[in-house]
């Protein structure tokens, strides 16, 4: 593992990937292929956004990503807001 690895920068890149998926347009396809592409885009966004919300730490060569999947309490803003 390179000494210059920054887990916070990695999390930021995942957040940027989630934003890119959200902005990505659909190619001109129809039918089942379109549905498959839309499903994959939803999964990509979900995965990238989840990792983009993670709290990352690197201790003794072990990368730990902590992701809080609990629903926010009523009246509380969601993370990232």
ABEGO torsion letter per residue (X at the ends): XBAABBAAAAAAAAAAAAAAAAABBBBBBBEAAAAAAAAAAAAAAAAAAAAAABBBBBBGGBBBBBBBABBBBBGBBBBGX
